Amino acid sequence: MQSPIYQRPVFWQLLSVGLLIPALFSYLGFLPLDTGTDEPRRALVALEMILSGDYLTPTLNGELYFNKPPLYNWLIASSFHLFGNYSSFALRFPMAVSLVLYGLTIYLLVKQHLGSRIAFAAALMLVTNTRILLYDSMLGLIDITFSWLTYTAFILVYHFDRKRNYWALFLGTYLLTALGFMMKGLPSLVFQGLTLLAYFLYTKQFRKLFSPAHFAGIGLFLLIVGSYYLAYFDRNSISPEKIMTVLFDESAKRTVVQFGIKETLLHMLTFPFEMLYHYAPWMFMVILLVRKGVFKRSKGEDRDTGEKPLITGHPFVLFNAVVFAVNFVIYWSSPQVYARYLLMLLPLVFTVFAYVYYEKTAPTDWRRRGWESFLGFMLVVVTIGAWVPFFHPETKVIPGLWWKCGLLFAVLAFIVYHYIRQPEHRLIILIAFLAMFRNGFNWLVIPPRLAHRQEYKDSSERIARQSLGHPLYGYKQTIGSDGQTDVNSFHIEVIRGEILRRTDKKLPNALYIADSVSLGNEKYRTLAEFNLYDTHPAKLIRF
């Protein structure tokens, strides 16, 4: 007699995917631009490419922008064209598609070496860690797409080395490195260099780095990146030194070079603990590694237990651990680092965790039972908390609250029941819980955030419409000086269909956006008042 469908792993796998797809896409465009991240900057650069017709030269308010190469802006601009609008959904669509492809890539690559169960777990652990699930999967930022390319390059090093296909290894990884450079600059080169050096050192193949295939890979990288910059310099009278200085500063400004030894040492002490909550609940699986000889060098099976060493006993698991460790050092030693910068490293450590969980840890092991029991308690608390929106002033007014809270509670309670009853499937059941939780987050947490962001969109569009028929400029340093006003510039440019430029000149028939600092003792006529981000008073004026 076959067991019920809900007692089979495939049921929970299908349920997880079935819940994640609407979770990731249904509210993708609900909120206007996020004012607390670089999302408005990504949107504004892409928009100005379309408005100017110049896709080689990234600009902000019409001024040259060097901090990031243009590839991700091309993806956003393509999405704007695809959907025929400049909506938040179109802005974030490349990120969301990249996240799905990132998870699929993890599954396909890990499956070849560790099987489908571990591969599925590693892929969905990436998508459902709290940093991505509740934050980065809602923003049109570079990092998820960049991380997908970078992680793929990591694994292709191992994949093609096992096949002894070094031309494919170096050409493939340097192609991905070039694409990564065209998104984010120098970090892609650092990842590629550290990974190749570490891998060929510990596999005692250092001479491969001097092979014709490697130099061909470097040549391919230079061809791709160099072709873009040759076209860029042909169009713009800018020295290469200026571009490289900005790209280097972008990479070095968060490191010990900028912050000094004291701040760096403090960061190195606290950052490993910060990772626990940034990437919860999966990073808490580090407890599974708390055992003797976890990094013992592999010399075959242990004579006493007949088992291979925990990490070094499987070459692919060891590869993931080594590549994670050598690249993690970059961020561990950088005092100003954001959690999204490590997204390319997460599948490496999650693959190790999933392997140890399924292959090296018995269900009765105290580490596994401790992790599962703690999360079981948290799941019960969160499930009961599905009714909290009825008592919070910002959520109790949400339309359809009864069915939303009721459905959320019913599905979470169903999942928690089986989490308790099916200890052999708890990891995959936890993924299903997190996927449903994100749907509830969409229904109950995102809507109250709308008003704050909508304020800047509505006020900026009002000023844009009021200024139609006249040239409009930002006066002196009122806009664009520090990135804070990118959100206002974007919404104004969308309505006017032209780039909002800065000037300190007084032009006939022109209107200006100005603040009190820029205006000083100037004589002018106020046409309207509004707030730039962040609640910075400004005026629409005429001199």
Secondary structure, DSSP 8 states (H G I E B T S, - for coil): ----GGGSHHHHHHHHHHHHHHHHHTTTTTS---TTSSHHHHHHHHHHHHHHT-SSS-EETTEE--SS-SHHHHHHHHHHHHHTS--HHHHHHHHHHHHHHHHHHHHHHHHHHH-HHHHHHHHHHHHHSHHHHTTGGGS--SHHHHHHHHHHHHHHHHHHHHTT-HHHHHHHHHHHHHHHHHHHSTHHHHHHHHHHHHHHHHTT-GGGGGSHHHHHHHHHHHHHHHHHHHHHHHHS---HHHHHHHHHHHHHTTSHHHHHHHHHHHHHHHHHHHHHHHTTTGGGGGGGG-STTTT----SS-TTT----TTTTSHHHHHHHHHHHHHHHHHHT-SS--GGGGTTTHHHHHHHHHHHHHHS--TT-HHHHHHHHHHHHHHHHHHHGGGGGGGSTTTTTSTTHHHHHHHHHHHHHHHHHHHHH-GGGHHHHHHHHHHHHHHHHHHHTSGGGHHHHHHHHHHHHHHHHHTTTS-EEEETTSSSSSSTTHHHHHHHHHHHTS--EEESS--TT-EEEE-HHHHTT---EEEEEEEETTTEEEEEEE-
